[in-house]
Amino acid sequence: MAASASSTTPRWARIQYKALRRNKLVVTVPPHHSSQECRQCGHTHPDNRPSQAVFVCKRCDLITMPAWSFATEAWH
Ligand SMILES: [Zn+2]
């Protein structure tokens, strides 16, 4: 009884620790849902963002790379 308890406790603590670390990582990821609006025609849709790095407007076909434009804005 005592032997089984001592072997399961560290495992339980490790899972808790992993879950906490994962939550912390999720929080540090910047929100990308706010970047679904086309800056040219104002059309907002999740399909406008096939990936986090590319924006393709389904209405006016505007193609931008928000991650890249953010980087270039820092240069100006
Ligand atoms: Zn558009």
N, CA, C, O and the ligand as a Tripos MOL2 file, in Angstrom:
@<TRIPOS>MOLECULE
protein
  305   303    77     0     0
PROTEIN
NO_CHARGES

@<TRIPOS>ATOM
      1 N           0.8500   -1.2110    0.0000 N.3       1 MET1
      2 CA          0.0000    0.0000    0.0000 C.3       1 MET1
      3 C           0.8820    1.2570    0.0000 C.2       1 MET1
      4 O           0.6960    2.1760   -0.7980 O.2       1 MET1
      5 N           1.8340    1.2580    0.9130 N.am      2 ALA2
      6 CA          2.7250    2.4190    1.0030 C.3       2 ALA2
      7 C           3.6390    2.4940   -0.2220 C.2       2 ALA2
      8 O           3.9990    3.5780   -0.6810 O.2       2 ALA2
      9 N           4.0100    1.3040   -0.7450 N.am      3 ALA3
     10 CA          4.9400    1.2890   -1.8750 C.3       3 ALA3
     11 C           4.2590    1.8330   -3.1390 C.2       3 ALA3
     12 O           4.8720    2.5580   -3.9220 O.2       3 ALA3
     13 N           2.9590    1.4640   -3.3270 N.am      4 SER4
     14 CA          2.2750    1.9120   -4.5290 C.3       4 SER4
     15 C           1.9900    3.4230   -4.4710 C.2       4 SER4
     16 O           1.9990    4.1090   -5.4940 O.2       4 SER4
     17 N           1.7380    3.9210   -3.2590 N.am      5 ALA5
     18 CA          1.4470    5.3490   -3.1080 C.3       5 ALA5
     19 C           2.6790    6.1890   -3.4300 C.2       5 ALA5
     20 O           2.5680    7.2550   -4.0360 O.2       5 ALA5
     21 N           3.8570    5.7040   -3.0220 N.am      6 SER6
     22 CA          5.0730    6.4930   -3.2410 C.3       6 SER6
     23 C           5.4810    6.4920   -4.7190 C.2       6 SER6
     24 O           6.2250    7.3660   -5.1630 O.2       6 SER6
     25 N           4.9830    5.4950   -5.4820 N.am      7 SER7
     26 CA          5.3660    5.4420   -6.8940 C.3       7 SER7
     27 C           4.4010    6.2300   -7.7760 C.2       7 SER7
     28 O           4.7600    6.6450   -8.8780 O.2       7 SER7
     29 N           3.1740    6.4340   -7.2900 N.am      8 THR8
     30 CA          2.2010    7.1650   -8.0990 C.3       8 THR8
     31 C           2.2410    8.6740   -7.8260 C.2       8 THR8
     32 O           1.8740    9.4640   -8.6960 O.2       8 THR8
     33 N           2.6700    9.0730   -6.6590 N.am      9 THR9
     34 CA          2.6470   10.5040   -6.3180 C.3       9 THR9
     35 C           3.5630   11.3380   -7.2200 C.2       9 THR9
     36 O           3.1340   12.3890   -7.6950 O.2       9 THR9
     37 N           4.7940   10.9180   -7.4730 N.am     10 PRO10
     38 CA          5.6570   11.7310   -8.3470 C.3      10 PRO10
     39 C           5.1000   11.8520   -9.7540 C.2      10 PRO10
     40 O           5.2390   12.8960  -10.3910 O.2      10 PRO10
     41 N           4.4610   10.7740  -10.2490 N.am     11 ARG11
     42 CA          3.8930   10.7970  -11.5890 C.3      11 ARG11
     43 C           2.7550   11.8200  -11.6730 C.2      11 ARG11
     44 O           2.6440   12.5630  -12.6480 O.2      11 ARG11
     45 N           1.9240   11.8450  -10.6490 N.am     12 TRP12
     46 CA          0.8080   12.7970  -10.6170 C.3      12 TRP12
     47 C           1.3330   14.2440  -10.5940 C.2      12 TRP12
     48 O           0.8060   15.1310  -11.2650 O.2      12 TRP12
     49 N           2.3710   14.4370   -9.8110 N.am     13 ALA13
     50 CA          2.9350   15.7830   -9.7090 C.3      13 ALA13
     51 C           3.5560   16.2040  -11.0350 C.2      13 ALA13
     52 O           3.4960   17.3750  -11.4110 O.2      13 ALA13
     53 N           4.1500   15.2510  -11.7390 N.am     14 ARG14
     54 CA          4.7920   15.5830  -13.0120 C.3      14 ARG14
     55 C           3.7600   16.0080  -14.0580 C.2      14 ARG14
     56 O           3.9950   16.9340  -14.8330 O.2      14 ARG14
     57 N           2.5950   15.3090  -14.0700 N.am     15 ILE15
     58 CA          1.5320   15.6580  -15.0130 C.3      15 ILE15
     59 C           0.9930   17.0640  -14.7170 C.2      15 ILE15
     60 O           0.7420   17.8480  -15.6330 O.2      15 ILE15
     61 N           0.8210   17.3670  -13.4380 N.am     16 GLN16
     62 CA          0.3620   18.6940  -13.0470 C.3      16 GLN16
     63 C           1.3490   19.7640  -13.5120 C.2      16 GLN16
     64 O           0.9490   20.8140  -14.0140 O.2      16 GLN16
     65 N           2.6120   19.4920  -13.3440 N.am     17 TYR17
     66 CA          3.6550   20.4370  -13.7280 C.3      17 TYR17
     67 C           3.6550   20.6660  -15.2370 C.2      17 TYR17
     68 O           3.7880   21.7960  -15.7070 O.2      17 TYR17
     69 N           3.5020   19.5640  -15.9960 N.am     18 LYS18
     70 CA          3.4550   19.6760  -17.4550 C.3      18 LYS18
     71 C           2.2560   20.4940  -17.9050 C.2      18 LYS18
     72 O           2.3690   21.3120  -18.8180 O.2      18 LYS18
     73 N           1.0870   20.2740  -17.2590 N.am     19 ALA19
     74 CA         -0.1150   21.0130  -17.6250 C.3      19 ALA19
     75 C           0.0700   22.4960  -17.3550 C.2      19 ALA19
     76 O          -0.3570   23.3300  -18.1530 O.2      19 ALA19
     77 N           0.6960   22.8310  -16.2460 N.am     20 LEU20
     78 CA          0.9360   24.2330  -15.9080 C.3      20 LEU20
     79 C           1.8630   24.8760  -16.9310 C.2      20 LEU20
     80 O           1.6490   26.0170  -17.3410 O.2      20 LEU20
     81 N           2.8870   24.1450  -17.3410 N.am     21 ARG21
     82 CA          3.8310   24.6920  -18.3200 C.3      21 ARG21
     83 C           3.1460   24.9070  -19.6620 C.2      21 ARG21
     84 O           3.4040   25.8960  -20.3470 O.2      21 ARG21
     85 N           2.2590   23.9640  -20.0400 N.am     22 ARG22
     86 CA          1.5560   24.1060  -21.3190 C.3      22 ARG22
     87 C           0.6490   25.3320  -21.2950 C.2      22 ARG22
     88 O           0.5820   26.0800  -22.2700 O.2      22 ARG22
     89 N          -0.0530   25.5370  -20.1700 N.am     23 ASN23
     90 CA         -0.9270   26.7010  -20.0620 C.3      23 ASN23
     91 C          -0.1280   27.9970  -20.1820 C.2      23 ASN23
     92 O          -0.5850   28.9730  -20.7780 O.2      23 ASN23
     93 N           1.0450   27.9880  -19.6190 N.am     24 LYS24
     94 CA          1.8840   29.1760  -19.6590 C.3      24 LYS24
     95 C           2.3110   29.4670  -21.1030 C.2      24 LYS24
     96 O           2.3580   30.6210  -21.5270 O.2      24 LYS24
     97 N           2.6190   28.4060  -21.8430 N.am     25 LEU25
     98 CA          3.0380   28.5750  -23.2350 C.3      25 LEU25
     99 C           1.8930   29.1040  -24.0810 C.2      25 LEU25
    100 O           2.1050   29.9440  -24.9570 O.2      25 LEU25
    101 N           0.6690   28.6150  -23.8250 N.am     26 VAL26
    102 CA         -0.4940   29.0550  -24.5950 C.3      26 VAL26
    103 C          -0.7480   30.5430  -24.3660 C.2      26 VAL26
    104 O          -1.1110   31.2700  -25.2910 O.2      26 VAL26
    105 N          -0.5540   30.9820  -23.1350 N.am     27 VAL27
    106 CA         -0.7980   32.3880  -22.8070 C.3      27 VAL27
    107 C           0.1870   33.3010  -23.5280 C.2      27 VAL27
    108 O          -0.1660   34.4200  -23.9000 O.2      27 VAL27
    109 N           1.4260   32.8350  -23.7300 N.am     28 THR28
    110 CA          2.4510   33.6840  -24.3390 C.3      28 THR28
    111 C           2.2630   33.8060  -25.8520 C.2      28 THR28
    112 O           2.8420   34.6970  -26.4750 O.2      28 THR28
    113 N           1.4460   32.9020  -26.4600 N.am     29 VAL29
    114 CA          1.1960   32.9950  -27.9070 C.3      29 VAL29
    115 C           0.3050   34.2010  -28.1790 C.2      29 VAL29
    116 O          -0.7620   34.3100  -27.5740 O.2      29 VAL29
    117 N           0.7030   35.1090  -29.0680 N.am     30 PRO30
    118 CA         -0.0960   36.2980  -29.3410 C.3      30 PRO30
    119 C          -1.4030   35.9420  -30.0320 C.2      30 PRO30
    120 O          -1.4170   35.0460  -30.8750 O.2      30 PRO30
    121 N          -2.5140   36.6230  -29.6990 N.am     31 PRO31
    122 CA         -3.8100   36.3360  -30.3340 C.3      31 PRO31
    123 C          -3.7920   36.7440  -31.7900 C.2      31 PRO31
    124 O          -3.3690   37.8530  -32.1180 O.2      31 PRO31
    125 N          -4.2500   35.8540  -32.6830 N.am     32 HIS32
    126 CA         -4.2430   36.1590  -34.1120 C.3      32 HIS32
    127 C          -5.6460   36.3070  -34.6760 C.2      32 HIS32
    128 O          -5.8100   36.5590  -35.8700 O.2      32 HIS32
    129 N          -6.6890   36.1490  -33.8070 N.am     33 HIS33
    130 CA         -8.0630   36.2860  -34.2890 C.3      33 HIS33
    131 C          -8.3830   37.7400  -34.6120 C.2      33 HIS33
    132 O          -9.3030   38.0170  -35.3810 O.2      33 HIS33
    133 N          -7.6320   38.6660  -34.0300 N.am     34 SER34
    134 CA         -7.8940   40.0780  -34.2810 C.3      34 SER34
    135 C          -7.3580   40.4990  -35.6330 C.2      34 SER34
    136 O          -7.6310   41.6080  -36.0940 O.2      34 SER34
    137 N          -6.5880   39.6120  -36.2820 N.am     35 SER35
    138 CA         -5.9750   39.9660  -37.5650 C.3      35 SER35
    139 C          -6.6920   39.3150  -38.7310 C.2      35 SER35
    140 O          -6.0730   39.0490  -39.7620 O.2      35 SER35
    141 N          -7.9930   39.0500  -38.5910 N.am     36 GLN36
    142 CA         -8.7590   38.4260  -39.6740 C.3      36 GLN36
    143 C          -9.4680   39.4680  -40.5210 C.2      36 GLN36
    144 O         -10.1840   39.1180  -41.4590 O.2      36 GLN36
    145 N          -9.2800   40.7470  -40.2060 N.am     37 GLU37
    146 CA         -9.9510   41.8100  -40.9480 C.3      37 GLU37
    147 C          -9.0450   42.3340  -42.0560 C.2      37 GLU37
    148 O          -7.8800   42.6590  -41.8290 O.2      37 GLU37
    149 N          -9.6160   42.4100  -43.2750 N.am     38 CYS38
    150 CA         -8.8630   42.9180  -44.4090 C.3      38 CYS38
    151 C          -8.6720   44.4220  -44.2430 C.2      38 CYS38
    152 O          -9.6340   45.1530  -44.0090 O.2      38 CYS38
    153 N          -7.4370   44.8760  -44.3620 N.am     39 ARG39
    154 CA         -7.1730   46.3060  -44.1910 C.3      39 ARG39
    155 C          -7.5610   47.0930  -45.4410 C.2      39 ARG39
    156 O          -7.5680   48.3240  -45.4240 O.2      39 ARG39
    157 N          -7.8840   46.3800  -46.5290 N.am     40 GLN40
    158 CA         -8.2670   47.0730  -47.7680 C.3      40 GLN40
    159 C          -9.7790   47.2410  -47.8900 C.2      40 GLN40
    160 O         -10.2540   48.3350  -48.1960 O.2      40 GLN40
    161 N         -10.5610   46.1430  -47.6470 N.am     41 CYS41
    162 CA        -12.0170   46.2260  -47.8310 C.3      41 CYS41
    163 C         -12.7810   46.0130  -46.5240 C.2      41 CYS41
    164 O         -13.9980   46.1940  -46.4900 O.2      41 CYS41
    165 N         -12.0970   45.6360  -45.4620 N.am     42 GLY42
    166 CA        -12.7450   45.4960  -44.1740 C.3      42 GLY42
    167 C         -13.4290   44.1550  -43.9590 C.2      42 GLY42
    168 O         -14.0510   43.9480  -42.9170 O.2      42 GLY42
    169 N         -13.3310   43.2340  -44.9230 N.am     43 HIS43
    170 CA        -13.9490   41.9200  -44.8040 C.3      43 HIS43
    171 C         -13.2420   41.1160  -43.7110 C.2      43 HIS43
    172 O         -12.0180   40.9830  -43.7180 O.2      43 HIS43
    173 N         -14.0420   40.5730  -42.7580 N.am     44 THR44
    174 CA        -13.4740   39.8270  -41.6520 C.3      44 THR44
    175 C         -13.9780   38.4030  -41.6780 C.2      44 THR44
    176 O         -15.1830   38.1690  -41.5880 O.2      44 THR44
    177 N         -13.0590   37.4320  -41.8030 N.am     45 HIS45
    178 CA        -13.4370   36.0270  -41.8240 C.3      45 HIS45
    179 C         -12.2350   35.1720  -41.4490 C.2      45 HIS45
    180 O         -11.1100   35.4770  -41.8450 O.2      45 HIS45
    181 N         -12.4690   34.0730  -40.6670 N.am     46 PRO46
    182 CA        -11.3500   33.1820  -40.3050 C.3      46 PRO46
    183 C         -10.6420   32.5930  -41.5180 C.2      46 PRO46
    184 O          -9.4450   32.3070  -41.4640 O.2      46 PRO46
    185 N         -11.3910   32.4080  -42.6330 N.am     47 ASP47
    186 CA        -10.7820   31.8480  -43.8450 C.3      47 ASP47
    187 C          -9.7610   32.7970  -44.4650 C.2      47 ASP47
    188 O          -8.9600   32.4040  -45.3130 O.2      47 ASP47
    189 N          -9.8050   34.0550  -44.0270 N.am     48 ASN48
    190 CA         -8.8260   35.0060  -44.5440 C.3      48 ASN48
    191 C          -7.4060   34.6690  -44.0850 C.2      48 ASN48
    192 O          -6.4220   35.1430  -44.6520 O.2      48 ASN48
    193 N          -7.3270   33.8330  -43.0370 N.am     49 ARG49
    194 CA         -6.0110   33.4940  -42.5120 C.3      49 ARG49
    195 C          -5.7610   31.9920  -42.6400 C.2      49 ARG49
    196 O          -5.9710   31.2480  -41.6830 O.2      49 ARG49
    197 N          -5.3120   31.5370  -43.8230 N.am     50 PRO50
    198 CA         -4.9760   30.1140  -43.9890 C.3      50 PRO50
    199 C          -3.8540   29.6860  -43.0510 C.2      50 PRO50
    200 O          -3.7770   28.5220  -42.6570 O.2      50 PRO50
    201 N          -2.9920   30.6230  -42.6970 N.am     51 SER51
    202 CA         -1.9620   30.3670  -41.6980 C.3      51 SER51
    203 C          -1.7090   31.6670  -40.9530 C.2      51 SER51
    204 O          -2.1740   32.7290  -41.3660 O.2      51 SER51
    205 N          -0.9750   31.5800  -39.8600 N.am     52 GLN52
    206 CA         -0.7250   32.7790  -39.0510 C.3      52 GLN52
    207 C           0.1730   33.7680  -39.7870 C.2      52 GLN52
    208 O           0.1850   34.9530  -39.4550 O.2      52 GLN52
    209 N           0.9230   33.2990  -40.7790 N.am     53 ALA53
    210 CA          1.8920   34.1640  -41.4480 C.3      53 ALA53
    211 C           1.3210   34.8240  -42.6910 C.2      53 ALA53
    212 O           1.8810   35.8030  -43.1840 O.2      53 ALA53
    213 N           0.1980   34.2940  -43.2120 N.am     54 VAL54
    214 CA         -0.3310   34.7890  -44.4790 C.3      54 VAL54
    215 C          -1.7780   35.2540  -44.3080 C.2      54 VAL54
    216 O          -2.5650   34.6220  -43.6020 O.2      54 VAL54
    217 N          -2.1150   36.3590  -44.9580 N.am     55 PHE55
    218 CA         -3.4890   36.8500  -44.9990 C.3      55 PHE55
    219 C          -3.9400   36.8810  -46.4480 C.2      55 PHE55
    220 O          -3.3010   37.5140  -47.2880 O.2      55 PHE55
    221 N          -5.0610   36.1870  -46.7500 N.am     56 VAL56
    222 CA         -5.6150   36.1950  -48.1060 C.3      56 VAL56
    223 C          -7.0900   36.5550  -47.9940 C.2      56 VAL56
    224 O          -7.8870   35.7570  -47.5010 O.2      56 VAL56
    225 N          -7.4590   37.7500  -48.4480 N.am     57 CYS57
    226 CA         -8.8440   38.1960  -48.3570 C.3      57 CYS57
    227 C          -9.7050   37.4280  -49.3540 C.2      57 CYS57
    228 O          -9.3760   37.3390  -50.5370 O.2      57 CYS57
    229 N         -10.8120   36.8760  -48.8590 N.am     58 LYS58
    230 CA        -11.7090   36.0980  -49.7200 C.3      58 LYS58
    231 C         -12.5810   36.9940  -50.5780 C.2      58 LYS58
    232 O         -13.2030   36.5200  -51.5290 O.2      58 LYS58
    233 N         -12.6400   38.2720  -50.2620 N.am     59 ARG59
    234 CA        -13.5150   39.1670  -51.0150 C.3      59 ARG59
    235 C         -12.7500   39.9340  -52.0960 C.2      59 ARG59
    236 O         -13.1770   39.9580  -53.2510 O.2      59 ARG59
    237 N         -11.6290   40.5590  -51.7380 N.am     60 CYS60
    238 CA        -10.9110   41.3940  -52.7070 C.3      60 CYS60
    239 C          -9.5690   40.7760  -53.1260 C.2      60 CYS60
    240 O          -8.8150   41.3860  -53.8850 O.2      60 CYS60
    241 N          -9.2720   39.5620  -52.6310 N.am     61 ASP61
    242 CA         -8.0550   38.8460  -53.0200 C.3      61 ASP61
    243 C          -6.7680   39.5570  -52.6000 C.2      61 ASP61
    244 O          -5.7020   39.3040  -53.1620 O.2      61 ASP61
    245 N          -6.8700   40.4300  -51.6290 N.am     62 LEU62
    246 CA         -5.6640   41.0660  -51.1090 C.3      62 LEU62
    247 C          -4.8180   40.0170  -50.3750 C.2      62 LEU62
    248 O          -5.3170   39.2860  -49.5190 O.2      62 LEU62
    249 N          -3.5420   39.9610  -50.7240 N.am     63 ILE63
    250 CA         -2.6400   39.0060  -50.0820 C.3      63 ILE63
    251 C          -1.5520   39.7690  -49.3370 C.2      63 ILE63
    252 O          -0.7860   40.5230  -49.9360 O.2      63 ILE63
    253 N          -1.4950   39.5650  -48.0330 N.am     64 THR64
    254 CA         -0.4440   40.1960  -47.2470 C.3      64 THR64
    255 C           0.1680   39.1670  -46.3030 C.2      64 THR64
    256 O          -0.4030   38.1000  -46.0780 O.2      64 THR64
    257 N           1.3140   39.4920  -45.7630 N.am     65 MET65
    258 CA          1.9630   38.6270  -44.7810 C.3      65 MET65
    259 C           2.1230   39.4300  -43.4970 C.2      65 MET65
    260 O           3.1350   40.1020  -43.3000 O.2      65 MET65
    261 N           1.0930   39.3550  -42.6020 N.am     66 PRO66
    262 CA          1.0910   40.1700  -41.3850 C.3      66 PRO66
    263 C           2.3690   40.0330  -40.5680 C.2      66 PRO66
    264 O           2.8590   41.0160  -40.0110 O.2      66 PRO66
    265 N           2.9120   38.8210  -40.4920 N.am     67 ALA67
    266 CA          4.1340   38.6190  -39.7060 C.3      67 ALA67
    267 C           5.2770   39.4140  -40.3160 C.2      67 ALA67
    268 O           6.1090   39.9690  -39.6000 O.2      67 ALA67
    269 N           5.3120   39.4670  -41.6660 N.am     68 TRP68
    270 CA          6.3790   40.1950  -42.3460 C.3      68 TRP68
    271 C           6.1580   41.6890  -42.2750 C.2      68 TRP68
    272 O           7.1110   42.4410  -42.0730 O.2      68 TRP68
    273 N           4.9000   42.1470  -42.4390 N.am     69 SER69
    274 CA          4.6320   43.5790  -42.3850 C.3      69 SER69
    275 C           4.9350   44.1140  -40.9930 C.2      69 SER69
    276 O           5.3990   45.2450  -40.8490 O.2      69 SER69
    277 N           4.6770   43.3070  -39.9680 N.am     70 PHE70
    278 CA          5.0080   43.7150  -38.6070 C.3      70 PHE70
    279 C           6.5100   43.9000  -38.4700 C.2      70 PHE70
    280 O           6.9730   44.8290  -37.8070 O.2      70 PHE70
    281 N           7.2680   43.0100  -39.1020 N.am     71 ALA71
    282 CA          8.7280   43.0880  -39.0250 C.3      71 ALA71
    283 C           9.2370   44.3030  -39.7760 C.2      71 ALA71
    284 O          10.1660   44.9690  -39.3200 O.2      71 ALA71
    285 N           8.6220   44.6070  -40.9540 N.am     72 THR72
    286 CA          9.0950   45.7450  -41.7480 C.3      72 THR72
    287 C           8.6830   47.0560  -41.1030 C.2      72 THR72
    288 O           9.3880   48.0580  -41.2260 O.2      72 THR72
    289 N           7.5220   47.0590  -40.4020 N.am     73 GLU73
    290 CA          7.0940   48.2860  -39.7160 C.3      73 GLU73
    291 C           8.0950   48.6910  -38.6480 C.2      73 GLU73
    292 O           8.2820   49.8740  -38.3630 O.2      73 GLU73
    293 N           8.7320   47.6900  -38.0650 N.am     74 ALA74
    294 CA          9.7230   47.9630  -37.0280 C.3      74 ALA74
    295 C          10.9630   48.6400  -37.6110 C.2      74 ALA74
    296 O          11.6960   49.3240  -36.8970 O.2      74 ALA74
    297 N          11.1930   48.4450  -38.9160 N.am     75 TRP75
    298 CA         12.3560   49.0440  -39.5610 C.3      75 TRP75
    299 C          12.1630   50.5320  -39.8060 C.2      75 TRP75
    300 O          13.1330   51.2900  -39.7850 O.2      75 TRP75
    301 N          10.9170   50.9670  -40.0400 N.am     76 HIS76
    302 CA         10.6660   52.3680  -40.3920 C.3      76 HIS76
    303 C          10.7710   53.2950  -39.1960 C.2      76 HIS76
    304 O          10.5860   54.5040  -39.3340 O.2      76 HIS76
    305 ZN        -10.3780   42.5180  -48.7410 Zn       77 ZN77
@<TRIPOS>BOND
     1     1     2 1
     2     2     3 1
     3     3     4 2
     4     3     5 am
     5     5     6 1
     6     6     7 1
     7     7     8 2
     8     7     9 am
     9     9    10 1
    10    10    11 1
    11    11    12 2
    12    11    13 am
    13    13    14 1
    14    14    15 1
    15    15    16 2
    16    15    17 am
    17    17    18 1
    18    18    19 1
    19    19    20 2
    20    19    21 am
    21    21    22 1
    22    22    23 1
    23    23    24 2
    24    23    25 am
    25    25    26 1
    26    26    27 1
    27    27    28 2
    28    27    29 am
    29    29    30 1
    30    30    31 1
    31    31    32 2
    32    31    33 am
    33    33    34 1
    34    34    35 1
    35    35    36 2
    36    35    37 am
    37    37    38 1
    38    38    39 1
    39    39    40 2
    40    39    41 am
    41    41    42 1
    42    42    43 1
    43    43    44 2
    44    43    45 am
    45    45    46 1
    46    46    47 1
    47    47    48 2
    48    47    49 am
    49    49    50 1
    50    50    51 1
    51    51    52 2
    52    51    53 am
    53    53    54 1
    54    54    55 1
    55    55    56 2
    56    55    57 am
    57    57    58 1
    58    58    59 1
    59    59    60 2
    60    59    61 am
    61    61    62 1
    62    62    63 1
    63    63    64 2
    64    63    65 am
    65    65    66 1
    66    66    67 1
    67    67    68 2
    68    67    69 am
    69    69    70 1
    70    70    71 1
    71    71    72 2
    72    71    73 am
    73    73    74 1
    74    74    75 1
    75    75    76 2
    76    75    77 am
    77    77    78 1
    78    78    79 1
    79    79    80 2
    80    79    81 am
    81    81    82 1
    82    82    83 1
    83    83    84 2
    84    83    85 am
    85    85    86 1
    86    86    87 1
    87    87    88 2
    88    87    89 am
    89    89    90 1
    90    90    91 1
    91    91    92 2
    92    91    93 am
    93    93    94 1
    94    94    95 1
    95    95    96 2
    96    95    97 am
    97    97    98 1
    98    98    99 1
    99    99   100 2
   100    99   101 am
   101   101   102 1
   102   102   103 1
   103   103   104 2
   104   103   105 am
   105   105   106 1
   106   106   107 1
   107   107   108 2
   108   107   109 am
   109   109   110 1
   110   110   111 1
   111   111   112 2
   112   111   113 am
   113   113   114 1
   114   114   115 1
   115   115   116 2
   116   115   117 am
   117   117   118 1
   118   118   119 1
   119   119   120 2
   120   119   121 am
   121   121   122 1
   122   122   123 1
   123   123   124 2
   124   123   125 am
   125   125   126 1
   126   126   127 1
   127   127   128 2
   128   127   129 am
   129   129   130 1
   130   130   131 1
   131   131   132 2
   132   131   133 am
   133   133   134 1
   134   134   135 1
   135   135   136 2
   136   135   137 am
   137   137   138 1
   138   138   139 1
   139   139   140 2
   140   139   141 am
   141   141   142 1
   142   142   143 1
   143   143   144 2
   144   143   145 am
   145   145   146 1
   146   146   147 1
   147   147   148 2
   148   147   149 am
   149   149   150 1
   150   150   151 1
   151   151   152 2
   152   151   153 am
   153   153   154 1
   154   154   155 1
   155   155   156 2
   156   155   157 am
   157   157   158 1
   158   158   159 1
   159   159   160 2
   160   159   161 am
   161   161   162 1
   162   162   163 1
   163   163   164 2
   164   163   165 am
   165   165   166 1
   166   166   167 1
   167   167   168 2
   168   167   169 am
   169   169   170 1
   170   170   171 1
   171   171   172 2
   172   171   173 am
   173   173   174 1
   174   174   175 1
   175   175   176 2
   176   175   177 am
   177   177   178 1
   178   178   179 1
   179   179   180 2
   180   179   181 am
   181   181   182 1
   182   182   183 1
   183   183   184 2
   184   183   185 am
   185   185   186 1
   186   186   187 1
   187   187   188 2
   188   187   189 am
   189   189   190 1
   190   190   191 1
   191   191   192 2
   192   191   193 am
   193   193   194 1
   194   194   195 1
   195   195   196 2
   196   195   197 am
   197   197   198 1
   198   198   199 1
   199   199   200 2
   200   199   201 am
   201   201   202 1
   202   202   203 1
   203   203   204 2
   204   203   205 am
   205   205   206 1
   206   206   207 1
   207   207   208 2
   208   207   209 am
   209   209   210 1
   210   210   211 1
   211   211   212 2
   212   211   213 am
   213   213   214 1
   214   214   215 1
   215   215   216 2
   216   215   217 am
   217   217   218 1
   218   218   219 1
   219   219   220 2
   220   219   221 am
   221   221   222 1
   222   222   223 1
   223   223   224 2
   224   223   225 am
   225   225   226 1
   226   226   227 1
   227   227   228 2
   228   227   229 am
   229   229   230 1
   230   230   231 1
   231   231   232 2
   232   231   233 am
   233   233   234 1
   234   234   235 1
   235   235   236 2
   236   235   237 am
   237   237   238 1
   238   238   239 1
   239   239   240 2
   240   239   241 am
   241   241   242 1
   242   242   243 1
   243   243   244 2
   244   243   245 am
   245   245   246 1
   246   246   247 1
   247   247   248 2
   248   247   249 am
   249   249   250 1
   250   250   251 1
   251   251   252 2
   252   251   253 am
   253   253   254 1
   254   254   255 1
   255   255   256 2
   256   255   257 am
   257   257   258 1
   258   258   259 1
   259   259   260 2
   260   259   261 am
   261   261   262 1
   262   262   263 1
   263   263   264 2
   264   263   265 am
   265   265   266 1
   266   266   267 1
   267   267   268 2
   268   267   269 am
   269   269   270 1
   270   270   271 1
   271   271   272 2
   272   271   273 am
   273   273   274 1
   274   274   275 1
   275   275   276 2
   276   275   277 am
   277   277   278 1
   278   278   279 1
   279   279   280 2
   280   279   281 am
   281   281   282 1
   282   282   283 1
   283   283   284 2
   284   283   285 am
   285   285   286 1
   286   286   287 1
   287   287   288 2
   288   287   289 am
   289   289   290 1
   290   290   291 1
   291   291   292 2
   292   291   293 am
   293   293   294 1
   294   294   295 1
   295   295   296 2
   296   295   297 am
   297   297   298 1
   298   298   299 1
   299   299   300 2
   300   299   301 am
   301   301   302 1
   302   302   303 1
   303   303   304 2
@<TRIPOS>SUBSTRUCTURE
     1 MET1         2 RESIDUE 1 A MET
     2 ALA2         6 RESIDUE 1 A ALA
     3 ALA3        10 RESIDUE 1 A ALA
     4 SER4        14 RESIDUE 1 A SER
     5 ALA5        18 RESIDUE 1 A ALA
     6 SER6        22 RESIDUE 1 A SER
     7 SER7        26 RESIDUE 1 A SER
     8 THR8        30 RESIDUE 1 A THR
     9 THR9        34 RESIDUE 1 A THR
    10 PRO10       38 RESIDUE 1 A PRO
    11 ARG11       42 RESIDUE 1 A ARG
    12 TRP12       46 RESIDUE 1 A TRP
    13 ALA13       50 RESIDUE 1 A ALA
    14 ARG14       54 RESIDUE 1 A ARG
    15 ILE15       58 RESIDUE 1 A ILE
    16 GLN16       62 RESIDUE 1 A GLN
    17 TYR17       66 RESIDUE 1 A TYR
    18 LYS18       70 RESIDUE 1 A LYS
    19 ALA19       74 RESIDUE 1 A ALA
    20 LEU20       78 RESIDUE 1 A LEU
    21 ARG21       82 RESIDUE 1 A ARG
    22 ARG22       86 RESIDUE 1 A ARG
    23 ASN23       90 RESIDUE 1 A ASN
    24 LYS24       94 RESIDUE 1 A LYS
    25 LEU25       98 RESIDUE 1 A LEU
    26 VAL26      102 RESIDUE 1 A VAL
    27 VAL27      106 RESIDUE 1 A VAL
    28 THR28      110 RESIDUE 1 A THR
    29 VAL29      114 RESIDUE 1 A VAL
    30 PRO30      118 RESIDUE 1 A PRO
    31 PRO31      122 RESIDUE 1 A PRO
    32 HIS32      126 RESIDUE 1 A HIS
    33 HIS33      130 RESIDUE 1 A HIS
    34 SER34      134 RESIDUE 1 A SER
    35 SER35      138 RESIDUE 1 A SER
    36 GLN36      142 RESIDUE 1 A GLN
    37 GLU37      146 RESIDUE 1 A GLU
    38 CYS38      150 RESIDUE 1 A CYS
    39 ARG39      154 RESIDUE 1 A ARG
    40 GLN40      158 RESIDUE 1 A GLN
    41 CYS41      162 RESIDUE 1 A CYS
    42 GLY42      166 RESIDUE 1 A GLY
    43 HIS43      170 RESIDUE 1 A HIS
    44 THR44      174 RESIDUE 1 A THR
    45 HIS45      178 RESIDUE 1 A HIS
    46 PRO46      182 RESIDUE 1 A PRO
    47 ASP47      186 RESIDUE 1 A ASP
    48 ASN48      190 RESIDUE 1 A ASN
    49 ARG49      194 RESIDUE 1 A ARG
    50 PRO50      198 RESIDUE 1 A PRO
    51 SER51      202 RESIDUE 1 A SER
    52 GLN52      206 RESIDUE 1 A GLN
    53 ALA53      210 RESIDUE 1 A ALA
    54 VAL54      214 RESIDUE 1 A VAL
    55 PHE55      218 RESIDUE 1 A PHE
    56 VAL56      222 RESIDUE 1 A VAL
    57 CYS57      226 RESIDUE 1 A CYS
    58 LYS58      230 RESIDUE 1 A LYS
    59 ARG59      234 RESIDUE 1 A ARG
    60 CYS60      238 RESIDUE 1 A CYS
    61 ASP61      242 RESIDUE 1 A ASP
    62 LEU62      246 RESIDUE 1 A LEU
    63 ILE63      250 RESIDUE 1 A ILE
    64 THR64      254 RESIDUE 1 A THR
    65 MET65      258 RESIDUE 1 A MET
    66 PRO66      262 RESIDUE 1 A PRO
    67 ALA67      266 RESIDUE 1 A ALA
    68 TRP68      270 RESIDUE 1 A TRP
    69 SER69      274 RESIDUE 1 A SER
    70 PHE70      278 RESIDUE 1 A PHE
    71 ALA71      282 RESIDUE 1 A ALA
    72 THR72      286 RESIDUE 1 A THR
    73 GLU73      290 RESIDUE 1 A GLU
    74 ALA74      294 RESIDUE 1 A ALA
    75 TRP75      298 RESIDUE 1 A TRP
    76 HIS76      302 RESIDUE 1 A HIS
    77 ZN77       305 GROUP 0 **** ****
